C-alpha cells in the first residue's frame, strides 16, 4: 500500500482555509499560527503535486484541484468526527450502565 503523507490536521487546514478565506483567519479559528496553517496546506500540496489555493488580493481561493480536494477532505473530516462521537457515546454508555 502506498504511504500517504496527508494528515487529518492537513485536511482540516485545507478545509478551514477554504471556509475562512485566508491562512490568518484559519489560524485564528484553529488556534494556531498562520504559518502553521500554511505548512499544513503545503504538505498536502506537496503530496498532490499541485497548488490547492491561489491568492486573489488578500483572499485564498481554491484552484480547480483545491475544489476537488476540499470535497473529499470535508467528507473525510466529517467521518472522523462521526467516529469520535460514536466512541465517546459508547464510553458514556459503558460508564452509566
TORZA-295561 format. One record per atom (N, C-alpha, C, O): residue number from 1; residue in one letter; atom name; x, y, z. Coordinates in pm, 1 decimal. Example, Ala and Ser with C-alpha at 12.3 -4.5 7.8 and 13.67 -1.06 7.14 Angstrom:
% TORZA-295561
pt num 1, residu A, atome N, X 1319.0, Y -569.0, Z 780.0
pt num 1, residu A, atome CA, X 1230.0, Y -450.0, Z 780.0
pt num 1, residu A, atome C, X 1320.0, Y -330.0, Z 780.0
pt num 1, residu A, atome O, X 1423.6, Y -331.9, Z 846.5
pt num 2, residu S, atome N, X 1285.0, Y -225.0, Z 708.0
pt num 2, residu S, atome CA, X 1367.0, Y -106.0, Z 714.0
pt num 2, residu S, atome C, X 1290.0, Y 3.0, Z 787.0
pt num 2, residu S, atome O, X 1340.9, Y 113.8, Z 803.9
This chain:
% TORZA-295561
pt num 1, residu X, atome N, X 83.9, Y -117.6, Z 0.0
pt num 1, residu X, atome CA, X 0.0, Y 0.0, Z 0.0
pt num 1, residu X, atome C, X 88.8, Y 124.6, Z 0.0
pt num 1, residu X, atome O, X 190.5, Y 129.7, Z 69.2
pt num 2, residu X, atome N, X 50.0, Y 221.8, Z -76.3
pt num 2, residu X, atome CA, X 124.9, Y 347.0, Z -84.7
pt num 2, residu X, atome C, X 111.2, Y 426.5, Z 45.5
pt num 2, residu X, atome O, X 1.8, Y 440.5, Z 100.2
pt num 3, residu X, atome N, X 222.4, Y 477.1, Z 92.8
pt num 3, residu X, atome CA, X 222.1, Y 556.4, Z 216.1
pt num 3, residu X, atome C, X 182.8, Y 700.2, Z 183.5
pt num 3, residu X, atome O, X 247.7, Y 765.8, Z 102.0
pt num 4, residu X, atome N, X 78.0, Y 748.2, Z 246.4
pt num 4, residu X, atome CA, X 34.3, Y 886.0, Z 227.1
pt num 4, residu X, atome C, X 95.6, Y 975.7, Z 333.6
pt num 4, residu X, atome O, X 108.5, Y 937.0, Z 449.7
pt num 5, residu X, atome N, X 131.9, Y 1092.9, Z 293.2
pt num 5, residu X, atome CA, X 184.1, Y 1190.9, Z 388.1
pt num 5, residu X, atome C, X 78.9, Y 1299.5, Z 414.4
pt num 5, residu X, atome O, X 112.0, Y 1415.3, Z 439.6
pt num 6, residu X, atome N, X -46.0, Y 1259.8, Z 408.0
pt num 6, residu X, atome CA, X -157.2, Y 1350.6, Z 432.8
pt num 6, residu X, atome C, X -208.8, Y 1323.7, Z 573.2
pt num 6, residu X, atome O, X -240.6, Y 1209.9, Z 608.0
pt num 7, residu X, atome N, X -216.8, Y 1428.1, Z 652.9
pt num 7, residu X, atome CA, X -264.7, Y 1413.1, Z 790.2
pt num 7, residu X, atome C, X -405.3, Y 1472.0, Z 804.3
pt num 7, residu X, atome O, X -448.7, Y 1552.3, Z 721.7
pt num 8, residu X, atome N, X -473.7, Y 1431.8, Z 907.5
pt num 8, residu X, atome CA, X -604.5, Y 1490.2, Z 936.0
pt num 8, residu X, atome C, X -589.2, Y 1639.5, Z 963.8
pt num 8, residu X, atome O, X -673.7, Y 1718.9, Z 922.7
pt num 9, residu X, atome N, X -481.9, Y 1678.5, Z 1033.4
pt num 9, residu X, atome CA, X -456.9, Y 1821.2, Z 1057.2
pt num 9, residu X, atome C, X -444.5, Y 1897.2, Z 925.5
pt num 9, residu X, atome O, X -494.5, Y 2009.0, Z 912.8
pt num 10, residu X, atome N, X -378.3, Y 1836.7, Z 828.4
pt num 10, residu X, atome CA, X -365.1, Y 1899.4, Z 696.4
pt num 10, residu X, atome C, X -498.7, Y 1911.7, Z 626.8
pt num 10, residu X, atome O, X -529.7, Y 2015.4, Z 568.1
pt num 11, residu X, atome N, X -577.3, Y 1806.6, Z 633.2
pt num 11, residu X, atome CA, X -709.8, Y 1810.5, Z 570.1
pt num 11, residu X, atome C, X -796.3, Y 1918.5, Z 634.4
pt num 11, residu X, atome O, X -865.1, Y 1993.5, Z 565.2
pt num 12, residu X, atome N, X -792.1, Y 1925.5, Z 765.2
pt num 12, residu X, atome CA, X -870.1, Y 2026.8, Z 835.5
pt num 12, residu X, atome C, X -821.9, Y 2166.0, Z 796.5
pt num 12, residu X, atome O, X -903.6, Y 2255.5, Z 774.9
pt num 13, residu X, atome N, X -690.8, Y 2185.9, Z 787.2
pt num 13, residu X, atome CA, X -636.7, Y 2316.1, Z 748.7
pt num 13, residu X, atome C, X -686.8, Y 2357.1, Z 610.6
pt num 13, residu X, atome O, X -728.2, Y 2471.5, Z 591.5
pt num 14, residu X, atome N, X -683.5, Y 2265.5, Z 514.5
pt num 14, residu X, atome CA, X -731.9, Y 2296.1, Z 379.2
pt num 14, residu X, atome C, X -879.2, Y 2335.3, Z 385.0
pt num 14, residu X, atome O, X -920.0, Y 2435.5, Z 326.3
pt num 15, residu X, atome N, X -956.5, Y 2257.3, Z 454.7
pt num 15, residu X, atome CA, X -1099.6, Y 2282.1, Z 465.7
pt num 15, residu X, atome C, X -1127.2, Y 2419.3, Z 529.1
pt num 15, residu X, atome O, X -1211.4, Y 2494.4, Z 479.8
pt num 16, residu X, atome N, X -1057.3, Y 2451.6, Z 637.1
pt num 16, residu X, atome CA, X -1081.9, Y 2577.6, Z 707.4
pt num 16, residu X, atome C, X -1032.2, Y 2697.4, Z 626.5
pt num 16, residu X, atome O, X -1097.2, Y 2801.9, Z 626.7
pt num 17, residu X, atome N, X -919.2, Y 2684.8, Z 557.8
pt num 17, residu X, atome CA, X -873.8, Y 2794.6, Z 470.8
pt num 17, residu X, atome C, X -980.1, Y 2822.6, Z 365.3
pt num 17, residu X, atome O, X -1011.0, Y 2938.3, Z 337.0
pt num 18, residu X, atome N, X -1035.5, Y 2717.5, Z 307.6
pt num 18, residu X, atome CA, X -1140.1, Y 2735.8, Z 207.5
pt num 18, residu X, atome C, X -1262.6, Y 2805.4, Z 267.4
pt num 18, residu X, atome O, X -1323.0, Y 2891.8, Z 203.7
pt num 19, residu X, atome N, X -1298.1, Y 2767.9, Z 388.2
pt num 19, residu X, atome CA, X -1415.7, Y 2826.0, Z 454.6
pt num 19, residu X, atome C, X -1391.7, Y 2970.6, Z 498.3
pt num 19, residu X, atome O, X -1479.2, Y 3055.7, Z 482.5
pt num 20, residu X, atome N, X -1273.4, Y 2998.3, Z 553.1
pt num 20, residu X, atome CA, X -1244.8, Y 3129.7, Z 611.1
pt num 20, residu X, atome C, X -1181.9, Y 3226.8, Z 511.7
pt num 20, residu X, atome O, X -1189.1, Y 3348.2, Z 530.6
pt num 21, residu X, atome N, X -1120.1, Y 3174.2, Z 405.6
pt num 21, residu X, atome CA, X -1067.3, Y 3260.8, Z 300.5
pt num 21, residu X, atome C, X -924.3, Y 3307.8, Z 316.5
pt num 21, residu X, atome O, X -872.9, Y 3377.7, Z 229.1
pt num 22, residu X, atome N, X -858.2, Y 3271.3, Z 425.9
pt num 22, residu X, atome CA, X -718.2, Y 3310.6, Z 442.5
pt num 22, residu X, atome C, X -649.9, Y 3219.8, Z 542.7
pt num 22, residu X, atome O, X -714.8, Y 3154.0, Z 624.1
pt num 23, residu X, atome N, X -516.5, Y 3217.5, Z 535.4
pt num 23, residu X, atome CA, X -439.5, Y 3139.5, Z 631.7
pt num 23, residu X, atome C, X -451.5, Y 3201.1, Z 770.4
pt num 23, residu X, atome O, X -458.9, Y 3129.8, Z 870.5
pt num 24, residu X, atome N, X -453.4, Y 3333.6, Z 775.7
pt num 24, residu X, atome CA, X -462.8, Y 3402.0, Z 904.2
pt num 24, residu X, atome C, X -596.1, Y 3372.8, Z 973.6
pt num 24, residu X, atome O, X -598.7, Y 3339.3, Z 1092.0
pt num 25, residu X, atome N, X -706.0, Y 3385.5, Z 900.2
pt num 25, residu X, atome CA, X -837.9, Y 3358.5, Z 959.3
pt num 25, residu X, atome C, X -849.8, Y 3211.2, Z 999.0
pt num 25, residu X, atome O, X -908.1, Y 3179.1, Z 1102.5
pt num 26, residu X, atome N, X -795.0, Y 3123.2, Z 917.7
pt num 26, residu X, atome CA, X -797.4, Y 2980.2, Z 950.1
pt num 26, residu X, atome C, X -716.8, Y 2954.1, Z 1077.0
pt num 26, residu X, atome O, X -758.6, Y 2876.6, Z 1162.9
pt num 27, residu X, atome N, X -600.5, Y 3019.4, Z 1088.5
pt num 27, residu X, atome CA, X -517.7, Y 3003.3, Z 1208.1
pt num 27, residu X, atome C, X -589.3, Y 3049.6, Z 1333.5
pt num 27, residu X, atome O, X -583.3, Y 2983.7, Z 1437.3
pt num 28, residu X, atome N, X -656.7, Y 3162.8, Z 1323.7
pt num 28, residu X, atome CA, X -732.3, Y 3212.7, Z 1439.5
pt num 28, residu X, atome C, X -841.1, Y 3113.7, Z 1477.6
pt num 28, residu X, atome O, X -860.7, Y 3085.3, Z 1595.8
pt num 29, residu X, atome N, X -910.6, Y 3061.9, Z 1380.4
pt num 29, residu X, atome CA, X -1018.1, Y 2965.5, Z 1406.8
pt num 29, residu X, atome C, X -962.9, Y 2837.4, Z 1470.3
pt num 29, residu X, atome O, X -1022.2, Y 2782.4, Z 1563.1
pt num 30, residu X, atome N, X -849.3, Y 2791.1, Z 1419.2
pt num 30, residu X, atome CA, X -790.0, Y 2666.1, Z 1467.9
pt num 30, residu X, atome C, X -705.0, Y 2684.3, Z 1593.1
pt num 30, residu X, atome O, X -667.7, Y 2586.4, Z 1657.8
pt num 31, residu X, atome N, X -674.3, Y 2809.4, Z 1627.4
pt num 31, residu X, atome CA, X -592.8, Y 2835.8, Z 1745.6
pt num 31, residu X, atome C, X -444.5, Y 2809.3, Z 1722.8
pt num 31, residu X, atome O, X -371.2, Y 2775.8, Z 1815.8
pt num 32, residu X, atome N, X -401.4, Y 2824.9, Z 1597.4
pt num 32, residu X, atome CA, X -259.8, Y 2808.7, Z 1562.6
pt num 32, residu X, atome C, X -217.7, Y 2926.0, Z 1475.8
pt num 32, residu X, atome O, X -302.0, Y 3003.8, Z 1431.1
pt num 33, residu X, atome N, X -89.3, Y 2939.0, Z 1452.0
pt num 33, residu X, atome CA, X -39.3, Y 3049.1, Z 1371.9
pt num 33, residu X, atome C, X -65.0, Y 3032.0, Z 1223.4
pt num 33, residu X, atome O, X -85.1, Y 2921.1, Z 1174.0
pt num 34, residu X, atome N, X -64.0, Y 3144.8, Z 1153.5
pt num 34, residu X, atome CA, X -82.4, Y 3146.1, Z 1009.2
pt num 34, residu X, atome C, X 19.3, Y 3057.7, Z 939.3
pt num 34, residu X, atome O, X -14.6, Y 2984.3, Z 846.5
pt num 35, residu X, atome N, X 144.7, Y 3065.0, Z 984.2
pt num 35, residu X, atome CA, X 249.3, Y 2985.8, Z 920.5
pt num 35, residu X, atome C, X 228.9, Y 2836.1, Z 941.6
pt num 35, residu X, atome O, X 263.3, Y 2756.1, Z 854.6
pt num 36, residu X, atome N, X 173.5, Y 2797.7, Z 1055.9
pt num 36, residu X, atome CA, X 144.7, Y 2656.1, Z 1080.9
pt num 36, residu X, atome C, X 35.7, Y 2606.3, Z 986.5
pt num 36, residu X, atome O, X 42.5, Y 2494.1, Z 936.2
pt num 37, residu X, atome N, X -64.7, Y 2690.5, Z 963.2
pt num 37, residu X, atome CA, X -170.5, Y 2654.3, Z 868.7
pt num 37, residu X, atome C, X -110.2, Y 2637.7, Z 730.1
pt num 37, residu X, atome O, X -137.3, Y 2539.7, Z 660.7
pt num 38, residu X, atome N, X -28.3, Y 2734.4, Z 690.5
pt num 38, residu X, atome CA, X 33.5, Y 2730.6, Z 557.8
pt num 38, residu X, atome C, X 118.0, Y 2604.2, Z 541.0
pt num 38, residu X, atome O, X 113.4, Y 2540.9, Z 435.6
pt num 39, residu X, atome N, X 194.0, Y 2567.3, Z 642.2
pt num 39, residu X, atome CA, X 276.9, Y 2445.9, Z 634.2
pt num 39, residu X, atome C, X 191.0, Y 2321.5, Z 617.1
pt num 39, residu X, atome O, X 227.0, Y 2230.9, Z 541.9
pt num 40, residu X, atome N, X 78.2, Y 2316.6, Z 686.0
pt num 40, residu X, atome CA, X -11.2, Y 2200.9, Z 673.2
pt num 40, residu X, atome C, X -68.7, Y 2191.9, Z 532.2
pt num 40, residu X, atome O, X -77.1, Y 2083.7, Z 474.0
pt num 41, residu X, atome N, X -107.8, Y 2306.3, Z 478.7
pt num 41, residu X, atome CA, X -160.1, Y 2308.5, Z 341.4
pt num 41, residu X, atome C, X -49.1, Y 2271.9, Z 242.8
pt num 41, residu X, atome O, X -71.1, Y 2194.3, Z 149.8
pt num 42, residu X, atome N, X 69.2, Y 2327.7, Z 263.4
pt num 42, residu X, atome CA, X 182.8, Y 2297.2, Z 174.1
pt num 42, residu X, atome C, X 216.9, Y 2149.1, Z 174.3
pt num 42, residu X, atome O, X 256.3, Y 2095.2, Z 70.9
pt num 43, residu X, atome N, X 202.8, Y 2082.4, Z 287.5
pt num 43, residu X, atome CA, X 235.0, Y 1940.1, Z 291.7
pt num 43, residu X, atome C, X 139.8, Y 1861.2, Z 202.1
pt num 43, residu X, atome O, X 181.0, Y 1765.6, Z 136.4
pt num 44, residu X, atome N, X 14.8, Y 1900.6, Z 199.4
pt num 44, residu X, atome CA, X -81.1, Y 1832.1, Z 112.1
pt num 44, residu X, atome C, X -56.4, Y 1870.1, Z -33.5
pt num 44, residu X, atome O, X -64.4, Y 1784.9, Z -122.0
pt num 45, residu X, atome N, X -26.7, Y 1995.7, Z -58.4
pt num 45, residu X, atome CA, X 5.9, Y 2037.4, Z -195.5
pt num 45, residu X, atome C, X 127.8, Y 1962.0, Z -247.1
pt num 45, residu X, atome O, X 132.7, Y 1923.9, Z -364.1
pt num 46, residu X, atome N, X 225.1, Y 1940.6, Z -161.0
pt num 46, residu X, atome CA, X 344.6, Y 1865.6, Z -198.0
pt num 46, residu X, atome C, X 308.8, Y 1721.2, Z -233.0
pt num 46, residu X, atome O, X 358.2, Y 1666.7, Z -331.8
pt num 47, residu X, atome N, X 224.7, Y 1660.8, Z -153.6
pt num 47, residu X, atome CA, X 180.7, Y 1523.3, Z -178.4
pt num 47, residu X, atome C, X 105.6, Y 1513.4, Z -311.1
pt num 47, residu X, atome O, X 122.1, Y 1416.8, Z -385.6
pt num 48, residu X, atome N, X 23.3, Y 1613.8, Z -339.9
pt num 48, residu X, atome CA, X -57.4, Y 1612.8, Z -462.1
pt num 48, residu X, atome C, X 18.4, Y 1662.3, Z -584.4
pt num 48, residu X, atome O, X -15.8, Y 1628.7, Z -697.8
pt num 49, residu X, atome N, X 122.3, Y 1742.8, Z -560.2
pt num 49, residu X, atome CA, X 199.5, Y 1797.6, Z -671.1
pt num 49, residu X, atome C, X 132.0, Y 1912.6, Z -742.9
pt num 49, residu X, atome O, X 161.2, Y 1939.9, Z -859.3
pt num 50, residu X, atome N, X 41.4, Y 1980.3, Z -673.2
pt num 50, residu X, atome CA, X -28.9, Y 2093.6, Z -733.7
pt num 50, residu X, atome C, X -80.2, Y 2187.5, Z -625.6
pt num 50, residu X, atome O, X -110.3, Y 2143.1, Z -514.8
pt num 51, residu X, atome N, X -90.5, Y 2315.6, Z -655.7
pt num 51, residu X, atome CA, X -144.7, Y 2409.5, Z -556.9
pt num 51, residu X, atome C, X -294.7, Y 2386.7, Z -534.5
pt num 51, residu X, atome O, X -367.9, Y 2350.9, Z -626.7
pt num 52, residu X, atome N, X -337.5, Y 2407.6, Z -412.8
pt num 52, residu X, atome CA, X -479.5, Y 2395.8, Z -379.8
pt num 52, residu X, atome C, X -547.9, Y 2531.8, Z -371.8
pt num 52, residu X, atome O, X -670.5, Y 2540.7, Z -378.7
pt num 53, residu X, atome N, X -467.8, Y 2638.2, Z -357.0
pt num 53, residu X, atome CA, X -521.0, Y 2774.6, Z -347.1
pt num 53, residu X, atome C, X -438.4, Y 2869.6, Z -431.6
pt num 53, residu X, atome O, X -321.4, Y 2844.5, Z -460.7
pt num 54, residu X, atome N, X -501.6, Y 2978.8, Z -470.0
pt num 54, residu X, atome CA, X -430.2, Y 3090.4, Z -532.5
pt num 54, residu X, atome C, X -475.9, Y 3217.6, Z -461.8
pt num 54, residu X, atome O, X -590.5, Y 3229.1, Z -418.4
pt num 55, residu X, atome N, X -385.0, Y 3311.0, Z -451.7
pt num 55, residu X, atome CA, X -417.1, Y 3436.9, Z -384.4
pt num 55, residu X, atome C, X -484.0, Y 3531.5, Z -484.0
pt num 55, residu X, atome O, X -433.9, Y 3554.7, Z -594.0
pt num 56, residu X, atome N, X -596.8, Y 3584.3, Z -442.7
pt num 56, residu X, atome CA, X -664.1, Y 3690.5, Z -517.4
pt num 56, residu X, atome C, X -683.9, Y 3803.1, Z -416.7
pt num 56, residu X, atome O, X -773.2, Y 3799.1, Z -332.1
pt num 57, residu X, atome N, X -597.2, Y 3904.1, Z -428.6
pt num 57, residu X, atome CA, X -594.5, Y 4008.0, Z -326.3
pt num 57, residu X, atome C, X -548.1, Y 3945.2, Z -196.4
pt num 57, residu X, atome O, X -442.8, Y 3881.7, Z -191.6
pt num 58, residu X, atome N, X -625.6, Y 3962.6, Z -92.3
pt num 58, residu X, atome CA, X -591.7, Y 3904.2, Z 38.3
pt num 58, residu X, atome C, X -660.9, Y 3770.3, Z 61.1
pt num 58, residu X, atome O, X -639.2, Y 3706.2, Z 163.9
pt num 59, residu X, atome N, X -742.0, Y 3728.5, Z -31.7
pt num 59, residu X, atome CA, X -817.8, Y 3603.8, Z -15.7
pt num 59, residu X, atome C, X -747.3, Y 3487.1, Z -82.1
pt num 59, residu X, atome O, X -685.8, Y 3501.3, Z -187.7
pt num 60, residu X, atome N, X -757.4, Y 3372.4, Z -18.8
pt num 60, residu X, atome CA, X -709.1, Y 3247.6, Z -77.0
pt num 60, residu X, atome C, X -830.3, Y 3177.5, Z -138.3
pt num 60, residu X, atome O, X -927.7, Y 3145.7, Z -70.2
pt num 61, residu X, atome N, X -820.6, Y 3155.0, Z -268.4
pt num 61, residu X, atome CA, X -931.8, Y 3096.2, Z -343.0
pt num 61, residu X, atome C, X -888.2, Y 2958.8, Z -392.4
pt num 61, residu X, atome O, X -778.9, Y 2944.9, Z -447.4
pt num 62, residu X, atome N, X -971.9, Y 2857.2, Z -373.7
pt num 62, residu X, atome CA, X -933.5, Y 2723.7, Z -419.4
pt num 62, residu X, atome C, X -913.0, Y 2718.3, Z -570.6
pt num 62, residu X, atome O, X -986.9, Y 2780.3, Z -647.1
pt num 63, residu X, atome N, X -812.9, Y 2644.2, Z -611.2
pt num 63, residu X, atome CA, X -791.8, Y 2613.6, Z -752.5
pt num 63, residu X, atome C, X -891.8, Y 2503.1, Z -790.1
pt num 63, residu X, atome O, X -967.9, Y 2456.3, Z -705.4
pt num 64, residu X, atome N, X -891.0, Y 2462.4, Z -916.2
pt num 64, residu X, atome CA, X -976.6, Y 2350.5, Z -956.4
pt num 64, residu X, atome C, X -939.8, Y 2225.1, Z -877.2
pt num 64, residu X, atome O, X -1027.7, Y 2152.1, Z -831.5
pt num 65, residu X, atome N, X -809.9, Y 2200.4, Z -861.1
pt num 65, residu X, atome CA, X -764.7, Y 2085.6, Z -781.5
pt num 65, residu X, atome C, X -806.5, Y 2102.7, Z -635.9
pt num 65, residu X, atome O, X -845.7, Y 2006.6, Z -569.8
pt num 66, residu X, atome N, X -797.9, Y 2225.4, Z -587.1
pt num 66, residu X, atome CA, X -838.8, Y 2252.8, Z -449.5
pt num 66, residu X, atome C, X -985.5, Y 2221.3, Z -427.1
pt num 66, residu X, atome O, X -1022.0, Y 2161.8, Z -325.6
pt num 67, residu X, atome N, X -1069.7, Y 2260.9, Z -521.4
pt num 67, residu X, atome CA, X -1212.5, Y 2231.4, Z -508.7
pt num 67, residu X, atome C, X -1238.5, Y 2081.6, Z -503.1
pt num 67, residu X, atome O, X -1321.0, Y 2035.6, Z -424.2
pt num 68, residu X, atome N, X -1168.8, Y 2006.0, Z -586.1
pt num 68, residu X, atome CA, X -1183.6, Y 1860.0, Z -583.0
pt num 68, residu X, atome C, X -1139.8, Y 1803.6, Z -448.7
pt num 68, residu X, atome O, X -1208.0, Y 1719.9, Z -389.6
pt num 69, residu X, atome N, X -1024.8, Y 1850.8, Z -401.5
pt num 69, residu X, atome CA, X -972.0, Y 1800.1, Z -275.0
pt num 69, residu X, atome C, X -1061.6, Y 1837.7, Z -157.0
pt num 69, residu X, atome O, X -1083.7, Y 1756.5, Z -67.2
pt num 70, residu X, atome N, X -1112.8, Y 1959.9, Z -157.1
pt num 70, residu X, atome CA, X -1195.6, Y 2008.4, Z -46.3
pt num 70, residu X, atome C, X -1320.5, Y 1922.2, Z -30.1
pt num 70, residu X, atome O, X -1361.8, Y 1893.9, Z 82.4
pt num 71, residu X, atome N, X -1380.3, Y 1880.8, Z -139.9
pt num 71, residu X, atome CA, X -1497.4, Y 1792.9, Z -131.3
pt num 71, residu X, atome C, X -1463.1, Y 1663.7, Z -57.8
pt num 71, residu X, atome O, X -1538.4, Y 1618.8, Z 28.7
pt num 72, residu X, atome N, X -1350.0, Y 1604.7, Z -92.2
pt num 72, residu X, atome CA, X -1307.8, Y 1480.6, Z -27.4
pt num 72, residu X, atome C, X -1266.1, Y 1506.0, Z 117.3
pt num 72, residu X, atome O, X -1299.1, Y 1427.2, Z 205.9
pt num 73, residu X, atome N, X -1193.8, Y 1614.9, Z 141.6
pt num 73, residu X, atome CA, X -1148.6, Y 1646.3, Z 277.2
pt num 73, residu X, atome C, X -1267.5, Y 1670.1, Z 369.1
pt num 73, residu X, atome O, X -1266.6, Y 1626.7, Z 484.3
pt num 74, residu X, atome N, X -1368.6, Y 1737.9, Z 319.6
pt num 74, residu X, atome CA, X -1488.0, Y 1764.3, Z 400.3
pt num 74, residu X, atome C, X -1550.4, Y 1632.2, Z 445.8
pt num 74, residu X, atome O, X -1588.1, Y 1617.4, Z 562.1
pt num 75, residu X, atome N, X -1560.9, Y 1537.7, Z 354.7
pt num 75, residu X, atome CA, X -1619.6, Y 1407.8, Z 389.4
pt num 75, residu X, atome C, X -1529.5, Y 1330.5, Z 485.5
pt num 75, residu X, atome O, X -1578.0, Y 1266.4, Z 578.8
pt num 76, residu X, atome N, X -1399.0, Y 1336.9, Z 462.5
pt num 76, residu X, atome CA, X -1304.7, Y 1268.3, Z 549.4
pt num 76, residu X, atome C, X -1311.3, Y 1322.4, Z 691.8
pt num 76, residu X, atome O, X -1315.0, Y 1245.7, Z 788.0
pt num 77, residu X, atome N, X -1312.6, Y 1453.7, Z 704.7
pt num 77, residu X, atome CA, X -1320.2, Y 1516.9, Z 836.8
pt num 77, residu X, atome C, X -1454.0, Y 1482.3, Z 902.8
pt num 77, residu X, atome O, X -1458.2, Y 1452.3, Z 1022.1
pt num 78, residu X, atome N, X -1561.9, Y 1486.4, Z 826.7
pt num 78, residu X, atome CA, X -1694.0, Y 1452.7, Z 879.8
pt num 78, residu X, atome C, X -1695.4, Y 1309.3, Z 932.5
pt num 78, residu X, atome O, X -1749.7, Y 1283.3, Z 1039.9
pt num 79, residu X, atome N, X -1636.8, Y 1217.3, Z 858.3
pt num 79, residu X, atome CA, X -1632.6, Y 1077.3, Z 900.9
pt num 79, residu X, atome C, X -1547.8, Y 1060.0, Z 1026.9
pt num 79, residu X, atome O, X -1584.3, Y 983.7, Z 1116.3
pt num 80, residu X, atome N, X -1435.6, Y 1130.2, Z 1034.0
pt num 80, residu X, atome CA, X -1351.0, Y 1121.6, Z 1153.7
pt num 80, residu X, atome C, X -1426.0, Y 1172.6, Z 1276.4
pt num 80, residu X, atome O, X -1420.5, Y 1110.8, Z 1382.8
pt num 81, residu X, atome N, X -1495.9, Y 1285.2, Z 1262.1
pt num 81, residu X, atome CA, X -1572.7, Y 1340.1, Z 1373.5
pt num 81, residu X, atome C, X -1686.0, Y 1246.2, Z 1413.3
pt num 81, residu X, atome O, X -1715.4, Y 1230.6, Z 1531.9
pt num 82, residu X, atome N, X -1749.0, Y 1184.3, Z 1315.4
pt num 82, residu X, atome CA, X -1854.7, Y 1087.2, Z 1343.8
pt num 82, residu X, atome C, X -1799.3, Y 968.9, Z 1423.2
pt num 82, residu X, atome O, X -1862.5, Y 922.4, Z 1518.1
pt num 83, residu X, atome N, X -1682.6, Y 920.9, Z 1384.6
pt num 83, residu X, atome CA, X -1618.8, Y 811.5, Z 1457.3
pt num 83, residu X, atome C, X -1587.6, Y 849.5, Z 1601.1
pt num 83, residu X, atome O, X -1610.4, Y 770.7, Z 1693.0
pt num 84, residu X, atome N, X -1535.8, Y 969.0, Z 1620.6
pt num 84, residu X, atome CA, X -1506.3, Y 1017.7, Z 1755.9
pt num 84, residu X, atome C, X -1634.2, Y 1024.3, Z 1838.6
pt num 84, residu X, atome O, X -1637.0, Y 979.4, Z 1953.2
pt num 85, residu X, atome N, X -1740.4, Y 1080.5, Z 1779.9
pt num 85, residu X, atome CA, X -1868.1, Y 1090.1, Z 1851.6
pt num 85, residu X, atome C, X -1920.1, Y 952.8, Z 1892.9
pt num 85, residu X, atome O, X -1968.5, Y 934.9, Z 2004.7
pt num 86, residu X, atome N, X -1909.7, Y 857.0, Z 1802.8
pt num 86, residu X, atome CA, X -1960.1, Y 722.6, Z 1833.1
pt num 86, residu X, atome C, X -1882.1, Y 657.3, Z 1947.1
pt num 86, residu X, atome O, X -1941.3, Y 595.1, Z 2035.4
pt num 87, residu X, atome N, X -1751.5, Y 671.2, Z 1945.4
pt num 87, residu X, atome CA, X -1669.4, Y 613.9, Z 2052.2
pt num 87, residu X, atome C, X -1701.6, Y 681.2, Z 2184.8
pt num 87, residu X, atome O, X -1715.7, Y 613.8, Z 2286.9
pt num 88, residu X, atome N, X -1713.3, Y 813.4, Z 2184.0
pt num 88, residu X, atome CA, X -1744.2, Y 884.5, Z 2307.6
pt num 88, residu X, atome C, X -1881.8, Y 846.7, Z 2361.0
pt num 88, residu X, atome O, X -1898.7, Y 834.0, Z 2482.2
pt num 89, residu X, atome N, X -1979.6, Y 828.6, Z 2274.2
pt num 89, residu X, atome CA, X -2112.1, Y 785.4, Z 2317.2
pt num 89, residu X, atome C, X -2104.4, Y 647.0, Z 2380.1
pt num 89, residu X, atome O, X -2167.2, Y 621.3, Z 2482.9
pt num 90, residu X, atome N, X -2027.2, Y 557.9, Z 2318.1
pt num 90, residu X, atome CA, X -2012.3, Y 423.3, Z 2372.4
pt num 90, residu X, atome C, X -1944.6, Y 426.5, Z 2509.8
pt num 90, residu X, atome O, X -1983.5, Y 352.9, Z 2600.5
pt num 91, residu X, atome N, X -1844.1, Y 511.4, Z 2524.3
pt num 91, residu X, atome CA, X -1776.9, Y 522.5, Z 2653.7
pt num 91, residu X, atome C, X -1871.0, Y 574.3, Z 2760.5
pt num 91, residu X, atome O, X -1868.6, Y 525.5, Z 2873.4
pt num 92, residu X, atome N, X -1954.3, Y 672.4, Z 2727.3
pt num 92, residu X, atome CA, X -2052.0, Y 724.1, Z 2824.2
pt num 92, residu X, atome C, X -2153.9, Y 616.6, Z 2861.7
pt num 92, residu X, atome O, X -2194.2, Y 604.0, Z 2977.3
pt num 93, residu X, atome N, X -2193.8, Y 540.8, Z 2762.3
pt num 93, residu X, atome CA, X -2289.6, Y 432.9, Z 2785.1
pt num 93, residu X, atome C, X -2230.4, Y 325.9, Z 2876.9
pt num 93, residu X, atome O, X -2297.5, Y 276.6, Z 2967.5
pt num 94, residu X, atome N, X -2104.2, Y 290.8, Z 2852.4
pt num 94, residu X, atome CA, X -2035.7, Y 189.7, Z 2935.1
pt num 94, residu X, atome C, X -2024.0, Y 235.9, Z 3079.4
pt num 94, residu X, atome O, X -2037.8, Y 154.8, Z 3171.0
pt num 95, residu X, atome N, X -1998.9, Y 364.5, Z 3101.8
pt num 95, residu X, atome CA, X -1983.1, Y 418.3, Z 3237.3
pt num 95, residu X, atome C, X -2115.1, Y 425.4, Z 3311.9
pt num 95, residu X, atome O, X -2119.1, Y 408.0, Z 3433.7
pt num 96, residu X, atome N, X -2223.8, Y 451.1, Z 3238.8
pt num 96, residu X, atome CA, X -2353.5, Y 467.5, Z 3304.8
pt num 96, residu X, atome C, X -2428.4, Y 336.3, Z 3321.3
pt num 96, residu X, atome O, X -2524.6, Y 328.6, Z 3397.8
pt num 97, residu X, atome N, X -2385.4, Y 234.1, Z 3250.6
pt num 97, residu X, atome CA, X -2461.0, Y 108.8, Z 3255.1
pt num 97, residu X, atome C, X -2390.7, Y 3.1, Z 3320.9
pt num 97, residu X, atome O, X -2442.5, Y -108.0, Z 3331.9
